[in-house]
Amino acid sequence: MPKKKTYKSAASRFKVTASGKLLRGRPARRHKLTKKSSQRKHHLASPALVDDTVLKTYKRMMGV
């Protein structure tokens, strides 16, 4: 049985934590930043956990 290749698009978007969960970046931080408050932009900078409904799919794509 050949090995499964890693989806590089998924590997670049997510980071695996020590407990096996995935971290993702938050959307809406690329452009139109002048209308967003500094508190909102600061919150968008912190990573979030991937939802459990798609966690299994993304972990399989990353080869974890």
Backbone as XML, in Angstrom:
<?xml version="1.0"?>
<chain id="A" units="angstrom">
  <residue number="1" name="MET">
    <atom name="N" x="0.846" y="-1.185" z="0.000"/>
    <atom name="CA" x="0.000" y="0.000" z="0.000"/>
    <atom name="C" x="0.887" y="1.241" z="0.000"/>
  </residue>
  <residue number="2" name="PRO">
    <atom name="N" x="0.712" y="2.135" z="-0.960"/>
    <atom name="CA" x="1.545" y="3.335" z="-0.981"/>
    <atom name="C" x="1.143" y="4.307" z="0.129"/>
  </residue>
  <residue number="3" name="LYS">
    <atom name="N" x="2.103" y="5.170" z="0.462"/>
    <atom name="CA" x="1.840" y="6.177" z="1.490"/>
    <atom name="C" x="0.913" y="7.247" z="0.951"/>
  </residue>
  <residue number="4" name="LYS">
    <atom name="N" x="0.172" y="7.876" z="1.861"/>
    <atom name="CA" x="-0.731" y="8.961" z="1.493"/>
    <atom name="C" x="0.042" y="10.264" z="1.488"/>
  </residue>
  <residue number="5" name="LYS">
    <atom name="N" x="-0.089" y="11.036" z="0.423"/>
    <atom name="CA" x="0.603" y="12.315" z="0.334"/>
    <atom name="C" x="-0.115" y="13.370" z="1.165"/>
  </residue>
  <residue number="6" name="THR">
    <atom name="N" x="0.672" y="14.297" z="1.705"/>
    <atom name="CA" x="0.137" y="15.409" z="2.483"/>
    <atom name="C" x="-0.416" y="16.469" z="1.541"/>
  </residue>
  <residue number="7" name="TYR">
    <atom name="N" x="-1.595" y="16.972" z="1.856"/>
    <atom name="CA" x="-2.138" y="18.113" z="1.126"/>
    <atom name="C" x="-1.421" y="19.346" z="1.629"/>
  </residue>
  <residue number="8" name="LYS">
    <atom name="N" x="-0.557" y="19.920" z="0.806"/>
    <atom name="CA" x="0.275" y="21.034" z="1.237"/>
    <atom name="C" x="-0.550" y="22.279" z="1.540"/>
  </residue>
  <residue number="9" name="SER">
    <atom name="N" x="-1.691" y="22.432" z="0.875"/>
    <atom name="CA" x="-2.543" y="23.584" z="1.171"/>
    <atom name="C" x="-3.076" y="23.501" z="2.603"/>
  </residue>
  <residue number="10" name="ALA">
    <atom name="N" x="-3.418" y="22.310" z="3.052"/>
    <atom name="CA" x="-3.903" y="22.137" z="4.418"/>
    <atom name="C" x="-2.753" y="22.261" z="5.415"/>
  </residue>
  <residue number="11" name="ALA">
    <atom name="N" x="-1.592" y="21.730" z="5.071"/>
    <atom name="CA" x="-0.449" y="21.773" z="5.980"/>
    <atom name="C" x="0.023" y="23.199" z="6.219"/>
  </residue>
  <residue number="12" name="SER">
    <atom name="N" x="-0.155" y="24.085" z="5.229"/>
    <atom name="CA" x="0.272" y="25.463" z="5.413"/>
    <atom name="C" x="-0.745" y="26.279" z="6.198"/>
  </residue>
  <residue number="13" name="ARG">
    <atom name="N" x="-1.983" y="25.829" z="6.260"/>
    <atom name="CA" x="-3.039" y="26.596" z="6.944"/>
    <atom name="C" x="-3.217" y="26.210" z="8.406"/>
  </residue>
  <residue number="14" name="PHE">
    <atom name="N" x="-2.841" y="25.007" z="8.777"/>
    <atom name="CA" x="-3.117" y="24.512" z="10.123"/>
    <atom name="C" x="-1.835" y="24.115" z="10.832"/>
  </residue>
  <residue number="15" name="LYS">
    <atom name="N" x="-1.880" y="24.160" z="12.163"/>
    <atom name="CA" x="-0.769" y="23.743" z="12.996"/>
    <atom name="C" x="-1.314" y="22.773" z="14.037"/>
  </residue>
  <residue number="16" name="VAL">
    <atom name="N" x="-0.613" y="21.683" z="14.267"/>
    <atom name="CA" x="-1.060" y="20.652" z="15.202"/>
    <atom name="C" x="-0.584" y="21.004" z="16.604"/>
  </residue>
  <residue number="17" name="THR">
    <atom name="N" x="-1.493" y="20.942" z="17.570"/>
    <atom name="CA" x="-1.137" y="21.184" z="18.960"/>
    <atom name="C" x="-0.620" y="19.900" z="19.585"/>
  </residue>
  <residue number="18" name="ALA">
    <atom name="N" x="-0.136" y="19.991" z="20.818"/>
    <atom name="CA" x="0.399" y="18.821" z="21.510"/>
    <atom name="C" x="-0.684" y="17.785" z="21.796"/>
  </residue>
  <residue number="19" name="SER">
    <atom name="N" x="-1.924" y="18.247" z="21.966"/>
    <atom name="CA" x="-3.017" y="17.320" z="22.259"/>
    <atom name="C" x="-3.654" y="16.752" z="20.994"/>
  </residue>
  <residue number="20" name="GLY">
    <atom name="N" x="-3.158" y="17.171" z="19.808"/>
    <atom name="CA" x="-3.666" y="16.622" z="18.555"/>
    <atom name="C" x="-4.747" y="17.456" z="17.897"/>
  </residue>
  <residue number="21" name="LYS">
    <atom name="N" x="-5.056" y="18.618" z="18.454"/>
    <atom name="CA" x="-6.043" y="19.490" z="17.831"/>
    <atom name="C" x="-5.353" y="20.370" z="16.786"/>
  </residue>
  <residue number="22" name="LEU">
    <atom name="N" x="-6.140" y="21.047" z="15.969"/>
    <atom name="CA" x="-5.593" y="21.898" z="14.928"/>
    <atom name="C" x="-5.904" y="23.361" z="15.203"/>
  </residue>
  <residue number="23" name="LEU">
    <atom name="N" x="-4.907" y="24.204" z="14.990"/>
    <atom name="CA" x="-5.087" y="25.647" z="15.098"/>
    <atom name="C" x="-5.248" y="26.223" z="13.704"/>
  </residue>
  <residue number="24" name="ARG">
    <atom name="N" x="-6.117" y="27.211" z="13.589"/>
    <atom name="CA" x="-6.348" y="27.873" z="12.312"/>
    <atom name="C" x="-6.276" y="29.375" z="12.527"/>
  </residue>
  <residue number="25" name="GLY">
    <atom name="N" x="-5.999" y="30.095" z="11.442"/>
    <atom name="CA" x="-6.021" y="31.544" z="11.508"/>
    <atom name="C" x="-7.444" y="32.050" z="11.353"/>
  </residue>
  <residue number="26" name="ARG">
    <atom name="N" x="-7.686" y="33.227" z="11.884"/>
    <atom name="CA" x="-9.032" y="33.803" z="11.769"/>
    <atom name="C" x="-9.148" y="34.613" z="10.481"/>
  </residue>
  <residue number="27" name="PRO">
    <atom name="N" x="-10.306" y="34.588" z="9.840"/>
    <atom name="CA" x="-10.486" y="35.377" z="8.624"/>
    <atom name="C" x="-10.676" y="36.863" z="8.936"/>
  </residue>
  <residue number="28" name="ALA">
    <atom name="N" x="-10.690" y="37.681" z="7.904"/>
    <atom name="CA" x="-10.979" y="39.126" z="7.963"/>
    <atom name="C" x="-9.827" y="39.939" z="8.525"/>
  </residue>
  <residue number="29" name="ARG">
    <atom name="N" x="-8.594" y="39.526" z="8.326"/>
    <atom name="CA" x="-7.454" y="40.288" z="8.820"/>
    <atom name="C" x="-6.559" y="40.764" z="7.676"/>
  </residue>
  <residue number="30" name="ARG">
    <atom name="N" x="-6.986" y="40.618" z="6.432"/>
    <atom name="CA" x="-6.131" y="40.917" z="5.285"/>
    <atom name="C" x="-6.276" y="42.352" z="4.780"/>
  </residue>
  <residue number="31" name="HIS">
    <atom name="N" x="-7.484" y="42.808" z="4.653"/>
    <atom name="CA" x="-7.692" y="44.135" z="4.067"/>
    <atom name="C" x="-8.903" y="44.785" z="4.719"/>
  </residue>
  <residue number="32" name="LYS">
    <atom name="N" x="-9.121" y="46.045" z="4.384"/>
    <atom name="CA" x="-10.171" y="46.877" z="4.989"/>
    <atom name="C" x="-10.005" y="46.942" z="6.502"/>
  </residue>
  <residue number="33" name="LEU">
    <atom name="N" x="-8.777" y="47.224" z="6.923"/>
    <atom name="CA" x="-8.483" y="47.246" z="8.349"/>
    <atom name="C" x="-8.792" y="48.586" z="8.997"/>
  </residue>
  <residue number="34" name="THR">
    <atom name="N" x="-9.028" y="49.627" z="8.197"/>
    <atom name="CA" x="-9.255" y="50.947" z="8.779"/>
    <atom name="C" x="-10.598" y="51.036" z="9.489"/>
  </residue>
  <residue number="35" name="LYS">
    <atom name="N" x="-11.576" y="50.306" z="9.023"/>
    <atom name="CA" x="-12.893" y="50.363" z="9.663"/>
    <atom name="C" x="-13.018" y="49.424" z="10.856"/>
  </residue>
  <residue number="36" name="LYS">
    <atom name="N" x="-12.034" y="48.568" z="11.076"/>
    <atom name="CA" x="-12.088" y="47.639" z="12.209"/>
    <atom name="C" x="-11.366" y="48.258" z="13.399"/>
  </residue>
  <residue number="37" name="SER">
    <atom name="N" x="-11.917" y="48.031" z="14.572"/>
    <atom name="CA" x="-11.311" y="48.587" z="15.775"/>
    <atom name="C" x="-10.017" y="47.838" z="16.091"/>
  </residue>
  <residue number="38" name="SER">
    <atom name="N" x="-9.150" y="48.483" z="16.855"/>
    <atom name="CA" x="-7.880" y="47.859" z="17.211"/>
    <atom name="C" x="-8.108" y="46.643" z="18.100"/>
  </residue>
  <residue number="39" name="GLN">
    <atom name="N" x="-9.152" y="46.680" z="18.919"/>
    <atom name="CA" x="-9.484" y="45.533" z="19.763"/>
    <atom name="C" x="-9.899" y="44.342" z="18.905"/>
  </residue>
  <residue number="40" name="ARG">
    <atom name="N" x="-10.672" y="44.606" z="17.866"/>
    <atom name="CA" x="-11.118" y="43.535" z="16.968"/>
    <atom name="C" x="-9.945" y="42.956" z="16.185"/>
  </residue>
  <residue number="41" name="LYS">
    <atom name="N" x="-9.053" y="43.819" z="15.704"/>
    <atom name="CA" x="-7.880" y="43.354" z="14.971"/>
    <atom name="C" x="-6.960" y="42.540" z="15.864"/>
  </residue>
  <residue number="42" name="HIS">
    <atom name="N" x="-6.829" y="42.958" z="17.118"/>
    <atom name="CA" x="-6.012" y="42.221" z="18.083"/>
    <atom name="C" x="-6.588" y="40.826" z="18.325"/>
  </residue>
  <residue number="43" name="HIS">
    <atom name="N" x="-7.905" y="40.734" z="18.403"/>
    <atom name="CA" x="-8.568" y="39.448" z="18.593"/>
    <atom name="C" x="-8.400" y="38.546" z="17.374"/>
  </residue>
  <residue number="44" name="LEU">
    <atom name="N" x="-8.419" y="39.145" z="16.182"/>
    <atom name="CA" x="-8.277" y="38.362" z="14.954"/>
    <atom name="C" x="-6.863" y="37.807" z="14.784"/>
  </residue>
  <residue number="45" name="ALA">
    <atom name="N" x="-5.898" y="38.377" z="15.478"/>
    <atom name="CA" x="-4.520" y="37.921" z="15.350"/>
    <atom name="C" x="-4.284" y="36.595" z="16.053"/>
  </residue>
  <residue number="46" name="SER">
    <atom name="N" x="-5.097" y="36.276" z="17.058"/>
    <atom name="CA" x="-4.896" y="35.038" z="17.802"/>
    <atom name="C" x="-5.509" y="33.865" z="17.052"/>
  </residue>
  <residue number="47" name="PRO">
    <atom name="N" x="-4.846" y="32.718" z="17.041"/>
    <atom name="CA" x="-5.391" y="31.562" z="16.328"/>
    <atom name="C" x="-6.590" y="30.959" z="17.054"/>
  </residue>
  <residue number="48" name="ALA">
    <atom name="N" x="-7.396" y="30.220" z="16.303"/>
    <atom name="CA" x="-8.570" y="29.553" z="16.863"/>
    <atom name="C" x="-8.465" y="28.062" z="16.595"/>
  </residue>
  <residue number="49" name="LEU">
    <atom name="N" x="-9.221" y="27.282" z="17.328"/>
    <atom name="CA" x="-9.239" y="25.834" z="17.121"/>
    <atom name="C" x="-10.189" y="25.476" z="15.987"/>
  </residue>
  <residue number="50" name="VAL">
    <atom name="N" x="-9.822" y="24.447" z="15.237"/>
    <atom name="CA" x="-10.681" y="23.954" z="14.165"/>
    <atom name="C" x="-11.863" y="23.229" z="14.801"/>
  </residue>
  <residue number="51" name="ASP">
    <atom name="N" x="-13.048" y="23.389" z="14.233"/>
    <atom name="CA" x="-14.262" y="22.776" z="14.764"/>
    <atom name="C" x="-14.187" y="21.255" z="14.664"/>
  </residue>
  <residue number="52" name="ASP">
    <atom name="N" x="-14.822" y="20.582" z="15.605"/>
    <atom name="CA" x="-14.782" y="19.124" z="15.661"/>
    <atom name="C" x="-15.447" y="18.453" z="14.463"/>
  </residue>
  <residue number="53" name="THR">
    <atom name="N" x="-16.364" y="19.146" z="13.787"/>
    <atom name="CA" x="-17.080" y="18.528" z="12.673"/>
    <atom name="C" x="-16.175" y="18.274" z="11.474"/>
  </residue>
  <residue number="54" name="VAL">
    <atom name="N" x="-15.125" y="19.062" z="11.304"/>
    <atom name="CA" x="-14.218" y="18.895" z="10.169"/>
    <atom name="C" x="-12.811" y="18.500" z="10.595"/>
  </residue>
  <residue number="55" name="LEU">
    <atom name="N" x="-12.605" y="18.299" z="11.893"/>
    <atom name="CA" x="-11.273" y="17.996" z="12.417"/>
    <atom name="C" x="-10.716" y="16.708" z="11.839"/>
  </residue>
  <residue number="56" name="LYS">
    <atom name="N" x="-11.529" y="15.676" z="11.772"/>
    <atom name="CA" x="-11.070" y="14.384" z="11.259"/>
    <atom name="C" x="-10.648" y="14.483" z="9.797"/>
  </residue>
  <residue number="57" name="THR">
    <atom name="N" x="-11.401" y="15.241" z="9.009"/>
    <atom name="CA" x="-11.095" y="15.407" z="7.586"/>
    <atom name="C" x="-9.773" y="16.135" z="7.402"/>
  </residue>
  <residue number="58" name="TYR">
    <atom name="N" x="-9.565" y="17.236" z="8.129"/>
    <atom name="CA" x="-8.354" y="18.021" z="7.969"/>
    <atom name="C" x="-7.126" y="17.277" z="8.476"/>
  </residue>
  <residue number="59" name="LYS">
    <atom name="N" x="-7.287" y="16.500" z="9.549"/>
    <atom name="CA" x="-6.156" y="15.734" z="10.067"/>
    <atom name="C" x="-5.746" y="14.655" z="9.061"/>
  </residue>
  <residue number="60" name="ARG">
    <atom name="N" x="-6.715" y="14.080" z="8.379"/>
    <atom name="CA" x="-6.400" y="13.088" z="7.361"/>
    <atom name="C" x="-5.683" y="13.727" z="6.188"/>
  </residue>
  <residue number="61" name="MET">
    <atom name="N" x="-6.075" y="14.958" z="5.842"/>
    <atom name="CA" x="-5.410" y="15.673" z="4.754"/>
    <atom name="C" x="-3.966" y="16.015" z="5.110"/>
  </residue>
  <residue number="62" name="MET">
    <atom name="N" x="-3.713" y="16.272" z="6.395"/>
    <atom name="CA" x="-2.376" y="16.635" z="6.822"/>
    <atom name="C" x="-1.501" y="15.422" z="7.082"/>
  </residue>
  <residue number="63" name="GLY">
    <atom name="N" x="-2.087" y="14.240" z="7.112"/>
    <atom name="CA" x="-1.314" y="13.030" z="7.361"/>
    <atom name="C" x="-0.991" y="12.822" z="8.821"/>
  </residue>
  <residue number="64" name="VAL">
    <atom name="N" x="-1.835" y="13.373" z="9.700"/>
    <atom name="CA" x="-1.603" y="13.232" z="11.154"/>
    <atom name="C" x="-2.299" y="11.973" z="11.646"/>
  </residue>
</chain>
